[in-house]
Amino acid sequence: MVTKSHAPPKRGIALDGREVDLLHYIYSRPDLKALRGSPSKVISAINDYHKQFNRLMTIGPLKGAFIKDLITARKPAVMIELGGYVGYSAILLGDAVRAAGGVQYLSIELNPEMAAVANQLVDLAGLREHVRVLVGAGNEVLGERMREWRELGAVDMVFIDHEKEEYLADLWLLEELGVMETGNPVVVTDNVIYPGAPEYMEWVQASPEQKREIVKRSDVGSLMPNTELVYETTVTGFATDFGSGKDGVAVTKVVGGQRMLN
């Protein structure tokens, strides 16, 4: 009997083997040759698996199209993703960044098994030169690599889609690193309705005075939140086949309080 003493526990609809099964499914498809070098066909194959076999916690076609439109409009040079899962968003959005003239899409995934699946699918889609999947905790990788990534160009967009209770700490770190004060960055966060990210939403909708009160009552650890930044956040709702059937994507941009570090 095999023990998995080092692997994270399975969840209701994830980390139970379905992600590796997805990889086997795609590489056993009779149209595999047609998938090679085609991001859109790889995405279609993942969608087929989701509909025909096991549901996957990807952003899906509707949210994906919405975020792709944001990318097309903003044309980010560098886009960072926190939470890569099987690489669906890295392929879909990374291809959009490339098409918009961007340099790099950087996907950070804590689980090395998921990152391995994502890397295989990114390679199959022909995006190895434009999409990088890095293994590690978002806070550690961001802190270690941000200066290097800025040399590629401005970090214009960040997509956050992992543990919802970590969203606020992610934003605080982006603030501390100066990402939110350079250029005109946009942070896109998934699942703000279901399962929800109330602490994150409270912060991005708060005034500087309210943020100072939030910091007083919060355990910020070694982080240094920027209480002076003022955000504008819009939430777009989507139907989903998970949970309550309703979810939302938040788009947050800075509208005041920048010290203009760029």
C-alpha positions as CSV (number, residue, x, y, z in Angstrom):
1,M,0.0,0.0,0.0
2,V,1.3,3.4,-1.0
3,T,1.3,6.1,1.6
4,K,1.2,9.8,0.7
5,S,2.6,11.4,3.8
6,H,4.0,14.4,1.9
7,A,1.2,15.2,-0.5
8,P,-1.5,17.6,0.5
9,P,-4.9,16.0,1.5
10,K,-7.5,15.6,-1.3
11,R,-10.3,18.1,-1.4
12,G,-13.9,17.5,-2.5
13,I,-13.3,18.3,-6.1
14,A,-9.5,18.5,-6.3
15,L,-6.2,16.8,-5.5
16,D,-7.8,13.3,-5.7
17,G,-6.0,12.2,-8.9
18,R,-8.3,13.9,-11.4
19,E,-5.6,16.4,-12.4
20,V,-3.1,13.7,-13.4
21,D,-6.0,11.8,-15.1
22,L,-6.6,14.9,-17.1
23,L,-3.0,14.7,-18.4
24,H,-3.5,11.0,-19.3
25,Y,-6.7,11.9,-21.1
26,I,-5.2,14.7,-23.2
27,Y,-2.1,12.7,-24.2
28,S,-4.3,9.7,-25.2
29,R,-6.6,11.8,-27.4
30,P,-6.5,10.7,-31.1
31,D,-6.1,14.4,-32.1
32,L,-3.0,15.0,-30.0
33,K,-1.0,16.1,-32.9
34,A,-3.5,18.8,-33.7
35,L,-3.3,20.0,-30.1
36,R,0.5,20.6,-30.2
37,G,1.2,24.3,-30.5
38,S,-2.4,25.3,-30.2
39,P,-3.4,27.0,-26.9
40,S,-7.1,27.2,-28.0
41,K,-7.3,23.4,-28.8
42,V,-5.6,22.5,-25.5
43,I,-8.1,24.7,-23.6
44,S,-10.9,23.0,-25.5
45,A,-9.6,19.6,-24.5
46,I,-9.5,20.6,-20.9
47,N,-13.1,21.8,-21.1
48,D,-14.0,18.5,-22.7
49,Y,-12.6,16.6,-19.8
50,H,-14.4,18.9,-17.3
51,K,-17.7,18.2,-19.0
52,Q,-17.3,14.5,-19.8
53,F,-15.4,13.1,-16.8
54,N,-14.4,15.1,-13.7
55,R,-15.0,18.8,-12.9
56,L,-11.9,20.9,-12.6
57,M,-11.4,24.1,-10.5
58,T,-10.5,26.2,-13.5
59,I,-11.7,29.7,-14.4
60,G,-13.7,28.2,-17.3
61,P,-14.7,29.7,-20.6
62,L,-16.9,32.6,-19.4
63,K,-14.5,34.0,-16.8
64,G,-11.6,33.3,-19.1
65,A,-13.1,35.3,-21.9
66,F,-13.8,38.2,-19.5
67,I,-10.2,38.3,-18.3
68,K,-8.9,37.9,-21.8
69,D,-10.8,41.0,-22.8
70,L,-9.1,42.9,-19.9
71,I,-5.7,41.7,-21.2
72,T,-6.5,42.8,-24.7
73,A,-7.5,46.2,-23.5
74,R,-4.6,46.8,-21.1
75,K,-1.8,45.0,-23.0
76,P,0.3,44.1,-20.0
77,A,4.0,43.6,-20.5
78,V,4.2,41.2,-17.6
79,M,1.3,39.4,-15.9
80,I,1.6,37.4,-12.7
81,E,-0.7,34.6,-11.5
82,L,-0.9,33.4,-8.0
83,G,-2.4,29.9,-8.0
84,G,-1.9,28.0,-11.3
85,Y,-3.6,24.7,-10.7
86,V,-3.5,22.6,-13.9
87,G,-2.4,25.5,-16.1
88,Y,-5.8,26.3,-17.7
89,S,-5.5,30.0,-16.9
90,A,-1.8,30.1,-17.7
91,I,-2.5,28.8,-21.2
92,L,-5.6,30.9,-21.8
93,L,-4.3,34.1,-20.4
94,G,-0.7,33.6,-21.2
95,D,-1.7,33.3,-24.9
96,A,-3.7,36.5,-24.6
97,V,-0.7,38.3,-23.1
98,R,1.4,37.1,-26.0
99,A,-1.2,38.2,-28.5
100,A,-1.3,41.6,-26.9
101,G,2.4,42.1,-27.3
102,G,3.4,41.1,-23.8
103,V,6.7,39.6,-22.7
104,Q,5.9,37.1,-20.0
105,Y,3.1,35.4,-18.1
106,L,4.4,34.1,-14.7
107,S,2.3,31.5,-12.9
108,I,3.1,30.6,-9.3
109,E,1.8,27.3,-8.0
110,L,2.4,25.9,-4.5
111,N,1.7,22.3,-5.3
112,P,4.6,20.8,-7.3
113,E,2.3,18.0,-8.7
114,M,-0.1,20.6,-10.1
115,A,2.8,22.7,-11.4
116,A,4.1,19.6,-13.2
117,V,0.7,19.0,-14.9
118,A,0.6,22.7,-15.8
119,N,4.1,22.7,-17.3
120,Q,3.3,19.7,-19.5
121,L,0.1,21.4,-20.8
122,V,1.8,24.7,-21.3
123,D,4.5,22.9,-23.3
124,L,1.9,21.1,-25.4
125,A,0.2,24.4,-26.2
126,G,3.5,25.8,-27.5
127,L,3.8,28.5,-24.9
128,R,7.0,27.5,-23.1
129,E,8.8,30.7,-24.2
130,H,6.0,33.0,-23.0
131,V,4.6,31.2,-19.9
132,R,6.7,30.2,-16.9
133,V,5.3,28.0,-14.1
134,L,7.1,28.4,-10.8
135,V,6.8,26.1,-7.8
136,G,6.5,27.7,-4.4
137,A,4.5,29.9,-2.0
138,G,3.4,33.1,-3.7
139,N,4.8,35.3,-1.0
140,E,8.2,33.7,-1.1
141,V,8.5,33.7,-4.9
142,L,7.2,37.2,-5.3
143,G,9.7,38.5,-2.7
144,E,12.6,36.7,-4.3
145,R,11.9,37.3,-8.0
146,M,10.1,40.7,-8.3
147,R,13.1,42.7,-9.1
148,E,14.1,40.3,-11.9
149,W,10.6,40.3,-13.3
150,R,10.4,44.1,-13.4
151,E,13.4,44.1,-15.7
152,L,11.2,42.4,-18.2
153,G,8.7,45.3,-18.1
154,A,6.0,46.7,-15.8
155,V,3.9,44.2,-13.9
156,D,0.7,45.5,-15.2
157,M,-1.7,42.8,-14.2
158,V,-1.9,40.3,-11.4
159,F,-4.4,37.4,-11.3
160,I,-5.1,35.8,-7.9
161,D,-6.9,32.5,-7.7
162,H,-6.0,30.2,-4.8
163,E,-6.8,30.1,-1.1
164,K,-9.3,32.9,-0.6
165,E,-8.1,33.7,3.0
166,E,-4.7,34.5,1.5
167,Y,-6.0,37.1,-1.0
168,L,-5.5,40.1,1.4
169,A,-2.0,39.0,2.4
170,D,-1.2,38.7,-1.3
171,L,-2.3,42.3,-1.9
172,W,-0.5,43.6,1.1
173,L,2.7,42.0,-0.2
174,L,2.1,43.6,-3.6
175,E,1.7,46.9,-1.9
176,E,4.8,46.4,0.2
177,L,6.8,45.6,-3.0
178,G,5.6,48.7,-4.7
179,V,3.8,46.9,-7.4
180,M,0.6,48.9,-6.8
181,E,2.5,52.2,-7.1
182,T,4.2,51.6,-10.4
183,G,2.4,52.3,-13.5
184,N,-1.3,51.6,-13.5
185,P,-1.6,47.9,-12.3
186,V,-4.8,45.9,-12.2
187,V,-5.5,43.1,-9.8
188,V,-8.0,40.5,-10.8
189,T,-9.4,38.1,-8.2
190,D,-11.6,35.1,-8.7
191,N,-14.2,33.6,-6.5
192,V,-15.1,36.7,-4.6
193,I,-18.7,35.7,-4.3
194,Y,-18.3,31.9,-3.9
195,P,-16.7,30.9,-1.7
196,G,-15.9,34.6,-1.1
197,A,-13.0,36.7,0.0
198,P,-14.6,39.1,2.5
199,E,-11.4,40.4,4.1
200,Y,-9.9,41.2,0.8
201,M,-13.1,43.0,-0.4
202,E,-13.3,45.0,2.8
203,W,-9.7,46.3,2.2
204,V,-10.1,47.3,-1.4
205,Q,-13.3,49.1,-0.6
206,A,-12.0,50.9,2.5
207,S,-10.8,54.5,2.9
208,P,-7.3,55.2,4.2
209,E,-8.8,55.9,7.6
210,Q,-10.7,52.6,7.6
211,K,-7.6,50.7,6.5
212,R,-5.6,52.0,9.4
213,E,-8.2,50.6,11.7
214,I,-8.1,47.3,9.9
215,V,-4.4,47.1,10.3
216,K,-4.7,47.8,14.1
217,R,-7.0,44.8,14.6
218,S,-5.2,42.5,12.1
219,D,-2.2,40.2,12.4
220,V,-0.1,41.6,9.6
221,G,3.0,39.8,10.6
222,S,6.0,41.2,8.9
223,L,3.9,42.7,6.1
224,M,3.7,46.5,5.6
225,P,0.3,47.3,4.1
226,N,-0.1,50.6,2.3
227,T,-3.0,52.3,4.0
228,E,-2.9,55.4,1.8
229,L,-3.8,53.6,-1.5
230,V,-7.3,54.1,-2.7
231,Y,-8.8,51.4,-4.9
232,E,-11.7,51.2,-7.2
233,T,-13.2,47.7,-7.5
234,T,-15.9,46.3,-9.7
235,V,-17.3,42.8,-9.4
236,T,-18.7,41.0,-12.4
237,G,-21.0,38.0,-11.7
238,F,-20.9,34.7,-13.4
239,A,-23.0,31.5,-13.3
240,T,-20.9,28.5,-12.1
241,D,-21.5,24.8,-11.7
242,F,-19.9,24.9,-8.2
243,G,-21.5,25.7,-4.9
244,S,-24.3,28.2,-5.0
245,G,-24.2,28.5,-8.8
246,K,-23.1,32.2,-8.6
247,D,-19.6,33.6,-8.5
248,G,-17.8,36.8,-9.2
249,V,-14.5,38.2,-10.5
250,A,-13.2,41.4,-8.9
251,V,-11.2,43.9,-10.9
252,T,-9.2,46.3,-8.7
253,K,-7.2,49.4,-9.7
254,V,-5.5,52.2,-7.8
255,V,-7.3,55.6,-8.1
256,G,-5.5,57.5,-5.4
257,G,-2.7,57.6,-2.8
258,Q,0.2,56.6,-5.1
259,R,3.6,58.1,-4.5
260,M,4.4,57.6,-8.1
261,L,7.4,55.3,-7.8
262,N,7.7,54.8,-11.6
